[in-house]
């Protein structure tokens, strides 16, 4: 059974790139262009992983994370944050699993985050 990811980003290019990457790793993927659309999607599906941008119109990533963590039905879903670029001081937010920086190797960062969340079974 494949896992489901919800990808939220107002950039169609980033959404498409992250969705294709996750699909290549065996995920089924739902996508939303902003936090409001993501909340509407969450009324219909319960993903195993959420990947969200921080800077979006209508409802920012931080506001979305606040909403998700306040709801017991979504509070335990792992969250990966897509951020524009690393800040001088790395953000500390214990509510998210990892920060993925768009200006670095996104696929490598995603691989590392996914491996720590969903380790592949050891092969003999």
Helices and strands as residue ranges (DSSP letters): E 4-8, H 12-24, E 28-32, H 35-42, E 49-53, H 61-70, E 78-83, E 98-101, H 106-117
